[in-house]
């Protein structure tokens, strides 16, 4: 097959593709479909208002009071939960700095204050003390609680599991 035949085949494919795209664009400009502002029929027993739809995206998770959960917290279960953290944090008194700072004595300590660890600017700016309430909210969704933190952990969703972990961290003194 010579180059002239190849050029004819390539031109035929290109013209066909452009034709299909052109027909599609012309069809979209002629036939526009607009969504109705009011549904055609209403289903009885189901009522949604505009304010309900707007609030759906803004639902805020209300966390349980961690101080109440700490009364029944299991330090052994918290130590088991800490296994999720061991890849990045140590739990020894003179623990080494890993990807994250050591967790020894973290409860009551100022955030972003370990001398041998380079914190993100967001964590340094956060600067609060790690109370049990602060830890509870942070451990729920770290990246959302301190925006810009280096911690890539997704968080702990279960209230009791967070309380157990906080009780374990509080025992590291």
TISESE-943958 format. One record per residue (C-alpha): residue number from 0; residue in three letters; chain; x, y, z. Coordinates in steps of 0.2 Angstrom, whole numbers, plus 5000, padded with zeros to 4 digits. Layout:
# TISESE-943958
@resi: NUM; resn: Ala; chain: A; xx: X; yy: Y; zz: Z
...
# end
This chain:
# TISESE-943958
@resi: 0; resn: Unk; chain: A; xx: 5000; yy: 5000; zz: 5000
@resi: 1; resn: Unk; chain: A; xx: 5007; yy: 5017; zz: 4995
@resi: 2; resn: Unk; chain: A; xx: 5007; yy: 5033; zz: 5005
@resi: 3; resn: Unk; chain: A; xx: 4992; yy: 5040; zz: 4994
@resi: 4; resn: Unk; chain: A; xx: 4981; yy: 5025; zz: 4999
@resi: 5; resn: Unk; chain: A; xx: 4986; yy: 5028; zz: 5018
@resi: 6; resn: Unk; chain: A; xx: 4982; yy: 5047; zz: 5016
@resi: 7; resn: Unk; chain: A; xx: 4965; yy: 5043; zz: 5009
@resi: 8; resn: Unk; chain: A; xx: 4960; yy: 5031; zz: 5023
@resi: 9; resn: Unk; chain: A; xx: 4966; yy: 5043; zz: 5037
@resi: 10; resn: Unk; chain: A; xx: 4957; yy: 5058; zz: 5028
@resi: 11; resn: Unk; chain: A; xx: 4941; yy: 5047; zz: 5028
@resi: 12; resn: Unk; chain: A; xx: 4942; yy: 5043; zz: 5047
@resi: 13; resn: Unk; chain: A; xx: 4946; yy: 5061; zz: 5051
@resi: 14; resn: Unk; chain: A; xx: 4931; yy: 5068; zz: 5041
@resi: 15; resn: Unk; chain: A; xx: 4919; yy: 5055; zz: 5048
@resi: 16; resn: Unk; chain: A; xx: 4925; yy: 5060; zz: 5066
@resi: 17; resn: Unk; chain: A; xx: 4923; yy: 5078; zz: 5062
@resi: 18; resn: Unk; chain: A; xx: 4906; yy: 5075; zz: 5055
@resi: 19; resn: Unk; chain: A; xx: 4900; yy: 5065; zz: 5070
@resi: 20; resn: Unk; chain: A; xx: 4906; yy: 5079; zz: 5082
@resi: 21; resn: Unk; chain: A; xx: 4898; yy: 5092; zz: 5071
@resi: 22; resn: Unk; chain: A; xx: 4881; yy: 5084; zz: 5071
@resi: 23; resn: Unk; chain: A; xx: 4882; yy: 5081; zz: 5090
@resi: 24; resn: Unk; chain: A; xx: 4886; yy: 5100; zz: 5093
@resi: 25; resn: Unk; chain: A; xx: 4872; yy: 5106; zz: 5081
@resi: 26; resn: Unk; chain: A; xx: 4860; yy: 5094; zz: 5089
@resi: 27; resn: Unk; chain: A; xx: 4864; yy: 5100; zz: 5106
@resi: 28; resn: Unk; chain: A; xx: 4862; yy: 5118; zz: 5101
@resi: 29; resn: Unk; chain: A; xx: 4845; yy: 5115; zz: 5093
@resi: 30; resn: Unk; chain: A; xx: 4838; yy: 5103; zz: 5107
@resi: 31; resn: Unk; chain: A; xx: 4841; yy: 5110; zz: 5124
@resi: 32; resn: Unk; chain: A; xx: 4833; yy: 5101; zz: 5139
@resi: 33; resn: Unk; chain: A; xx: 4829; yy: 5112; zz: 5153
@resi: 34; resn: Unk; chain: A; xx: 4825; yy: 5104; zz: 5170
@resi: 35; resn: Unk; chain: A; xx: 4808; yy: 5109; zz: 5177
@resi: 36; resn: Unk; chain: A; xx: 4808; yy: 5120; zz: 5192
@resi: 37; resn: Unk; chain: A; xx: 4793; yy: 5110; zz: 5199
@resi: 38; resn: Unk; chain: A; xx: 4791; yy: 5091; zz: 5198
@resi: 39; resn: Unk; chain: A; xx: 4777; yy: 5085; zz: 5186
@resi: 40; resn: Unk; chain: A; xx: 4769; yy: 5076; zz: 5201
@resi: 41; resn: Unk; chain: A; xx: 4771; yy: 5075; zz: 5220
@resi: 42; resn: Unk; chain: A; xx: 4773; yy: 5059; zz: 5229
@resi: 43; resn: Unk; chain: A; xx: 4762; yy: 5059; zz: 5244
@resi: 44; resn: Unk; chain: A; xx: 4771; yy: 5057; zz: 5261
@resi: 45; resn: Unk; chain: A; xx: 4788; yy: 5063; zz: 5254
@resi: 46; resn: Unk; chain: A; xx: 4791; yy: 5082; zz: 5256
@resi: 47; resn: Unk; chain: A; xx: 4808; yy: 5090; zz: 5253
@resi: 48; resn: Unk; chain: A; xx: 4810; yy: 5109; zz: 5253
@resi: 49; resn: Unk; chain: A; xx: 4824; yy: 5119; zz: 5246
@resi: 50; resn: Unk; chain: A; xx: 4831; yy: 5123; zz: 5263
@resi: 51; resn: Unk; chain: A; xx: 4832; yy: 5104; zz: 5267
@resi: 52; resn: Unk; chain: A; xx: 4842; yy: 5101; zz: 5251
@resi: 53; resn: Unk; chain: A; xx: 4854; yy: 5115; zz: 5255
@resi: 54; resn: Unk; chain: A; xx: 4857; yy: 5109; zz: 5273
@resi: 55; resn: Unk; chain: A; xx: 4860; yy: 5091; zz: 5267
@resi: 56; resn: Unk; chain: A; xx: 4878; yy: 5095; zz: 5262
@resi: 57; resn: Unk; chain: A; xx: 4881; yy: 5105; zz: 5278
@resi: 58; resn: Unk; chain: A; xx: 4876; yy: 5091; zz: 5291
@resi: 59; resn: Unk; chain: A; xx: 4888; yy: 5092; zz: 5305
@resi: 60; resn: Unk; chain: A; xx: 4893; yy: 5077; zz: 5314
@resi: 61; resn: Unk; chain: A; xx: 4890; yy: 5080; zz: 5333
@resi: 62; resn: Unk; chain: A; xx: 4903; yy: 5070; zz: 5342
@resi: 63; resn: Unk; chain: A; xx: 4899; yy: 5061; zz: 5359
@resi: 64; resn: Unk; chain: A; xx: 4905; yy: 5069; zz: 5375
@resi: 65; resn: Unk; chain: A; xx: 4922; yy: 5061; zz: 5377
@resi: 66; resn: Unk; chain: A; xx: 4923; yy: 5064; zz: 5395
@resi: 67; resn: Unk; chain: A; xx: 4908; yy: 5053; zz: 5398
@resi: 68; resn: Unk; chain: A; xx: 4915; yy: 5040; zz: 5387
@resi: 69; resn: Unk; chain: A; xx: 4932; yy: 5040; zz: 5396
@resi: 70; resn: Unk; chain: A; xx: 4923; yy: 5034; zz: 5412
@resi: 71; resn: Unk; chain: A; xx: 4920; yy: 5017; zz: 5403
@resi: 72; resn: Unk; chain: A; xx: 4936; yy: 5018; zz: 5392
@resi: 73; resn: Unk; chain: A; xx: 4947; yy: 5003; zz: 5391
@resi: 74; resn: Unk; chain: A; xx: 4965; yy: 5007; zz: 5391
@resi: 75; resn: Unk; chain: A; xx: 4969; yy: 4990; zz: 5384
@resi: 76; resn: Unk; chain: A; xx: 4958; yy: 4993; zz: 5369
@resi: 77; resn: Unk; chain: A; xx: 4966; yy: 5010; zz: 5367
@resi: 78; resn: Unk; chain: A; xx: 4983; yy: 5002; zz: 5366
@resi: 79; resn: Unk; chain: A; xx: 4976; yy: 4990; zz: 5353
@resi: 80; resn: Unk; chain: A; xx: 4969; yy: 5005; zz: 5343
@resi: 81; resn: Unk; chain: A; xx: 4986; yy: 5013; zz: 5345
@resi: 82; resn: Unk; chain: A; xx: 4993; yy: 5000; zz: 5333
@resi: 83; resn: Unk; chain: A; xx: 4985; yy: 5010; zz: 5319
@resi: 84; resn: Unk; chain: A; xx: 4997; yy: 5024; zz: 5324
@resi: 85; resn: Unk; chain: A; xx: 5013; yy: 5014; zz: 5327
@resi: 86; resn: Unk; chain: A; xx: 5019; yy: 5016; zz: 5309
@resi: 87; resn: Unk; chain: A; xx: 5021; yy: 5035; zz: 5312
@resi: 88; resn: Unk; chain: A; xx: 5022; yy: 5038; zz: 5331
@resi: 89; resn: Unk; chain: A; xx: 5031; yy: 5030; zz: 5345
@resi: 90; resn: Unk; chain: A; xx: 5024; yy: 5027; zz: 5362
@resi: 91; resn: Unk; chain: A; xx: 5039; yy: 5026; zz: 5373
@resi: 92; resn: Unk; chain: A; xx: 5046; yy: 5039; zz: 5385
@resi: 93; resn: Unk; chain: A; xx: 5061; yy: 5043; zz: 5375
@resi: 94; resn: Unk; chain: A; xx: 5053; yy: 5037; zz: 5359
@resi: 95; resn: Unk; chain: A; xx: 5061; yy: 5041; zz: 5342
@resi: 96; resn: Unk; chain: A; xx: 5054; yy: 5054; zz: 5331
@resi: 97; resn: Unk; chain: A; xx: 5047; yy: 5044; zz: 5316
@resi: 98; resn: Unk; chain: A; xx: 5036; yy: 5051; zz: 5302
@resi: 99; resn: Unk; chain: A; xx: 5026; yy: 5059; zz: 5316
@resi: 100; resn: Unk; chain: A; xx: 5031; yy: 5065; zz: 5334
@resi: 101; resn: Unk; chain: A; xx: 5031; yy: 5053; zz: 5349
@resi: 102; resn: Unk; chain: A; xx: 5015; yy: 5052; zz: 5359
@resi: 103; resn: Unk; chain: A; xx: 5022; yy: 5050; zz: 5376
@resi: 104; resn: Unk; chain: A; xx: 5014; yy: 5063; zz: 5387
@resi: 105; resn: Unk; chain: A; xx: 5004; yy: 5071; zz: 5373
@resi: 106; resn: Unk; chain: A; xx: 4988; yy: 5074; zz: 5384
@resi: 107; resn: Unk; chain: A; xx: 4990; yy: 5092; zz: 5391
@resi: 108; resn: Unk; chain: A; xx: 5005; yy: 5096; zz: 5380
@resi: 109; resn: Unk; chain: A; xx: 5005; yy: 5110; zz: 5368
@resi: 110; resn: Unk; chain: A; xx: 5002; yy: 5106; zz: 5350
@resi: 111; resn: Unk; chain: A; xx: 5017; yy: 5107; zz: 5338
@resi: 112; resn: Unk; chain: A; xx: 5029; yy: 5108; zz: 5353
@resi: 113; resn: Unk; chain: A; xx: 5040; yy: 5093; zz: 5352
@resi: 114; resn: Unk; chain: A; xx: 5058; yy: 5100; zz: 5349
@resi: 115; resn: Unk; chain: A; xx: 5065; yy: 5087; zz: 5338
@resi: 116; resn: Unk; chain: A; xx: 5050; yy: 5086; zz: 5325
@resi: 117; resn: Unk; chain: A; xx: 5047; yy: 5098; zz: 5311
@resi: 118; resn: Unk; chain: A; xx: 5028; yy: 5102; zz: 5311
@resi: 119; resn: Unk; chain: A; xx: 5017; yy: 5109; zz: 5297
@resi: 120; resn: Unk; chain: A; xx: 5014; yy: 5127; zz: 5298
@resi: 121; resn: Unk; chain: A; xx: 4996; yy: 5123; zz: 5301
@resi: 122; resn: Unk; chain: A; xx: 5000; yy: 5113; zz: 5317
@resi: 123; resn: Unk; chain: A; xx: 5012; yy: 5126; zz: 5324
@resi: 124; resn: Unk; chain: A; xx: 4998; yy: 5140; zz: 5321
@resi: 125; resn: Unk; chain: A; xx: 4985; yy: 5129; zz: 5329
@resi: 126; resn: Unk; chain: A; xx: 4995; yy: 5130; zz: 5345
@resi: 127; resn: Unk; chain: A; xx: 4982; yy: 5124; zz: 5358
@resi: 128; resn: Unk; chain: A; xx: 4985; yy: 5111; zz: 5372
@resi: 129; resn: Unk; chain: A; xx: 4980; yy: 5093; zz: 5368
@resi: 130; resn: Unk; chain: A; xx: 4965; yy: 5092; zz: 5380
@resi: 131; resn: Unk; chain: A; xx: 4954; yy: 5076; zz: 5379
@resi: 132; resn: Unk; chain: A; xx: 4941; yy: 5086; zz: 5370
@resi: 133; resn: Unk; chain: A; xx: 4954; yy: 5093; zz: 5357
@resi: 134; resn: Unk; chain: A; xx: 4961; yy: 5076; zz: 5354
@resi: 135; resn: Unk; chain: A; xx: 4943; yy: 5069; zz: 5352
@resi: 136; resn: Unk; chain: A; xx: 4939; yy: 5081; zz: 5338
@resi: 137; resn: Unk; chain: A; xx: 4956; yy: 5080; zz: 5330
@resi: 138; resn: Unk; chain: A; xx: 4956; yy: 5061; zz: 5330
@resi: 139; resn: Unk; chain: A; xx: 4939; yy: 5061; zz: 5322
@resi: 140; resn: Unk; chain: A; xx: 4945; yy: 5069; zz: 5306
@resi: 141; resn: Unk; chain: A; xx: 4963; yy: 5076; zz: 5308
@resi: 142; resn: Unk; chain: A; xx: 4964; yy: 5084; zz: 5291
@resi: 143; resn: Unk; chain: A; xx: 4948; yy: 5093; zz: 5293
@resi: 144; resn: Unk; chain: A; xx: 4951; yy: 5099; zz: 5311
@resi: 145; resn: Unk; chain: A; xx: 4968; yy: 5106; zz: 5308
@resi: 146; resn: Unk; chain: A; xx: 4968; yy: 5111; zz: 5289
@resi: 147; resn: Unk; chain: A; xx: 4985; yy: 5109; zz: 5282
@resi: 148; resn: Unk; chain: A; xx: 4992; yy: 5096; zz: 5294
@resi: 149; resn: Unk; chain: A; xx: 5004; yy: 5084; zz: 5288
@resi: 150; resn: Unk; chain: A; xx: 4995; yy: 5070; zz: 5296
@resi: 151; resn: Unk; chain: A; xx: 4987; yy: 5059; zz: 5282
@resi: 152; resn: Unk; chain: A; xx: 4977; yy: 5048; zz: 5294
@resi: 153; resn: Unk; chain: A; xx: 4959; yy: 5047; zz: 5289
@resi: 154; resn: Unk; chain: A; xx: 4953; yy: 5047; zz: 5307
@resi: 155; resn: Unk; chain: A; xx: 4943; yy: 5036; zz: 5320
@resi: 156; resn: Unk; chain: A; xx: 4925; yy: 5037; zz: 5317
@resi: 157; resn: Unk; chain: A; xx: 4919; yy: 5027; zz: 5332
@resi: 158; resn: Unk; chain: A; xx: 4917; yy: 5037; zz: 5348
@resi: 159; resn: Unk; chain: A; xx: 4921; yy: 5023; zz: 5360
@resi: 160; resn: Unk; chain: A; xx: 4937; yy: 5018; zz: 5350
@resi: 161; resn: Unk; chain: A; xx: 4943; yy: 5037; zz: 5351
@resi: 162; resn: Unk; chain: A; xx: 4939; yy: 5037; zz: 5369
@resi: 163; resn: Unk; chain: A; xx: 4949; yy: 5021; zz: 5372
@resi: 164; resn: Unk; chain: A; xx: 4964; yy: 5028; zz: 5362
@resi: 165; resn: Unk; chain: A; xx: 4963; yy: 5045; zz: 5372
@resi: 166; resn: Unk; chain: A; xx: 4963; yy: 5035; zz: 5389
@resi: 167; resn: Unk; chain: A; xx: 4978; yy: 5025; zz: 5383
@resi: 168; resn: Unk; chain: A; xx: 4987; yy: 5041; zz: 5377
@resi: 169; resn: Unk; chain: A; xx: 4983; yy: 5049; zz: 5394
@resi: 170; resn: Unk; chain: A; xx: 4991; yy: 5034; zz: 5403
@resi: 171; resn: Unk; chain: A; xx: 5008; yy: 5037; zz: 5394
@resi: 172; resn: Unk; chain: A; xx: 5015; yy: 5048; zz: 5407
# end
